């Protein structure tokens, strides 16, 4: 099998964490302050309803509760905890804590999917944690306890969501857009009562708020989750989990480019180390088997016509 398809699938799936890495900047610069429930609900629900209207298909049978579970893990709870951590933790501390997510997926994939824990996975987990630490950690940053708990919870939600999405798959005959719409809508609806009861609307809606929410709905939710769920279908759970390490890389680079933050030599080293971790976590193309035929035998077989009843792949 050609390696072109897996590589293109990896690159496309990696677009989602890259977009999510910009969430930190959008949250702090464009959204109303201290409203994580509002940000999460508006990010998920409108896009989910649009995709439902396009797909015109609701879950049936066990997929009612499965869509709810996946929507809460992948969208609702995860994004709420992500926004809470972004509001309460300075710098890239939230991203550093959430870099433990691939390690959790390695464990869950072994337990629920039967994926073998490979030495390269363990090495990639350690390398990724070190790289993210070099990339975003600043020793002078203060730690907020609730923010730390939110970041840990976000890592658990993402790891569980990836593993269960891979285990359950997508129901037959349901398109990817509809499947994404189920989860965005479920996640948004799960958050709606909490937002209405715990947070107020901002005193005024500015142009920056509109731009920020528009970005989160279109790119941060609809587009990113479509390519993310497509990646989960086509890649091993462990491989897709390591792509999430791209989020703190993008967050750091955007801080350097947009907010004129300094980029130290250690951060540059961290960026390279994270890249190595992502590469280590990806599947390897199968090598030639020991029993492969010699070139002469292959040429001989190629001259033998296939039976009529066998169609070419």
N, C-alpha and C positions, 0 to 999 in steps of 0.2 A: 504494500500500500504506500502511495506517495505521501511524503511528509509535508507537502504543500498545504493540504487541507487542515491538518492539525495546527500548523504554524499560523495560517491565516485565522483560524478559530481562536487561537491564543491572542493574537494581536487585536482582534475585534473585541473579545471579552475584556481585554486589558483597558479598553476605552472607558468602561464603567467606573473602575476605581480612579482613573484619571479625572473623570468628571466629579466624582465624590470628593476628591482631594481639594477641589475648588470650593466645596461647601463651607469650609472653615472661613475662607475669605468673604464669601457672599454673606454668611451669617453675621459676621462682625461688622461688615461695612455697609450692607444694603438692607438688612432686615430690622424690624423693630426689636429693641433690646429686651432680653429676659422673657421671651415668649416661645419656648421650645415646642409646646403643644400646638400653638398656632402654626408655627413654621412646618412642623411635621404633618399636620392635618391638611394644610393647604398644599403641601408638596405632593401628597399621595392621592387625595380624594378626587380632585377635578380631573386629573389625567386618567385615573381608573375609570371614572364614569364615562369619559370620552371613548376609551377603548372598549368598554362594555357596549356602548351605543353602536360602535363600528362592528363589533363581533356579533352582537345580537344573540348571545347564547349565555345562559346561566349554568352554574354547576348542577349536577344531578347526583343523587345517591351519596356515596361516601365523600364525594368531592365537595360537598357543602362544608363539612367540618375540616377536611384537609385544606381547602382554600383558606379557611379562617385561620388555621394554625400557621400555614405558610405566610399568609398575609401579615399576621402579628409578628412572626419571627423575622421575616425578611424586610418588612416595611414598617409596620406600626411601632412595635417595641424597639426595634433596632434604630430607627430614625429618631425616635424620641430620646433614647439614651445617647445617640450621637450628638444631637443638638444640645442636650443638657451638658454633656462633657465639653462641647465646643464653647458654650457660654461660661462655664465655671472653671475651666482649666486654661492657664496661659500657654502661649506658644503651641508646641506640637506634643505636649504631654499626653493628650488623649490618643493621638495617633500611635505614640510609643506603646501605651498600655494595650491598645487594640492589636498591636503586632503579634500578640500571643494567639490570635485567632487561628492561624495555620496549624499551630501545635494542637489546638482543640479539635480541628478537623481531622488531623492525622489519627487521633485517638477514636473519634466518633466513626470515621470511615472504616477503621479496623473492626469496630464493634458491630456496626449496622450494615456496612456494605461489603465486608469481607476483603477490603483492600489491605494488602500486606504492608506493614510498616518497614520501609527500607532505610538503610543507613543514610542514603542521600536525603531522605525526608528529615531525619533527625538533624543532620548537618545543615540543611536548608533552614530549619526552624531556628537553630542557634545563630546561624549567620544573619538571618533576617532580623532577629531581635537586636543583635549587636549593631547592624547597619542602621536600623531605625533609631536606636539609642544615640548613635553618633550624629545622626541627621537632625534630630529635633530636641534632644535633651539639653537643658541649660541648668546648671547646678544652682543658680540663684532663683529659679522659679519656685513659687510657693505652690503647695498642693492642697486642693480643696477635697475633703473626704467624700462629699457627695459626688463631685465630679469624677473622682477615681472610681467609685462604685459604678457610676453610669458607664464609664469606659469599659470596665470589666464586664458589666452586663451586656453592653453592645457587642463585645467580642463573643460572648456566649450565644447571643441571639444569631449573629451572623454565621457562626460555626454550625449551630443546630439547623438553621435555615438552609444552608448549602447542602448539608448531609441529607436532610429529609426531602429536599427537592430532588436530589439525585436518586434517592431510594424510591420515591413514589412516581417519579417521572411526570409526564404530561398525559392526560387522558386521550385516548385515540379519537381522532377527528376534531380535536380542539386546536385551533391555531395558536401560535406563540403570542400574538397580540391579545387575543382573548384571555389566554392563561395569565399574562401579565396584568390585564385589566382586573381579573378576579382578585389577584393579590393586592394590587394598589387600592382597590375599593374596600376590600376586607380590612386592610391595615388602616385606611382612613376612617372607616366607620367605627372601628374599635377605639380609635382615639377621640372621635367626635364628642362623646359625652364628657370625657375628662377635660377636653379643651373648654367646652361650654360652661363647666362647673368650676374650673380652677383658674382660668385666665380671662382677662378682659380684652376687648378689642383695643388696638392702639388709639390714642386720642386723635390722631390724624394719619391719613394714608398719603405718603409722599410719592413722588416719582421714583425715588430710589427703592421704596418698598415694592412698587409695581414691577420694576425691572428685576429685583431680587426674586420675588415670588414667581414671576414668569420664567426666569431661568431655572428655578428649582422644579417647576412643573414639567417643562418641556425637555430640558436636557437632564436635570438631576433626577427625574423620576421616569418619565415615559421612555425616552431613548436609552438611558443607562440601564434600566431594568430589563428592557427587551434584549439588549445584547448580553447582559449578565446571565439571564435565564437560558439564552441560547448557548452561552459558553458552558453552563453547568450540564446541559444535555450532551455536549460534544466532547468535553474534557473530563478526566478523572477529578473527583471531588478535591483531592489534595492539591492537584495542579491549579485548579481555579482559585483555591484559597490563597495561594501564594501571590496571585496576581493582585490581591487586595493590598499588598505591601506598596503598590504604586501610589496609593492615596497620600501617605505622608511625603513621598517624594514630590508629588505635584504641589502639595500644600507648602512645602519649603521653597520650591522654585518660584511659586507665585508670590510668596512673601518677599523674596529677593527682588523680583521684577516689578511688583506693583507697590509694595509698601516700603521699598528701599531698605529692606532688612539686610544685615551683613551675612555673607556666606563664608564661613570659616573653612580652613583646610580640612578640619575633622569632618565637617558636614559634607564636603566633596568626597572624602573617603567613604563616609556613610552611604552616600548615594551609590557609589560603585559597589559597595558591599551588598546593598539591597538588591541591586541588579543581579549580582552573582546568586543570591538566595532565590530569586525568582526563576533563574535559569535552572538551578539545581532542583527546584520543585516541579519542573515540567517533565512530561513523559518522554522517554527515549524511544526513537524509532527501533523496531526490532532488527537485530543483526542477522546475518546469514546463519542458518542452522547447520549443525555439523554433518547432517545427512544430505545436504543439498547435492543435486546432481552436478556432474562435471560439465564444462561448457560444451563438450562434444555431445553428451547425452541430451543437453538442452536443445542443441541444434537439431538433433535427430528427432526429438519429440515435436519441435516446431514445424517439421515437414509432414507430420502425420495429421491428416485432416480429422477434425473432431466429429463425432457422430452427429447426425442430423438433429437428434432430439435434445442436444445440449446447446443452449443459447449462450452467447458470449456475454460477459459481464460488462 
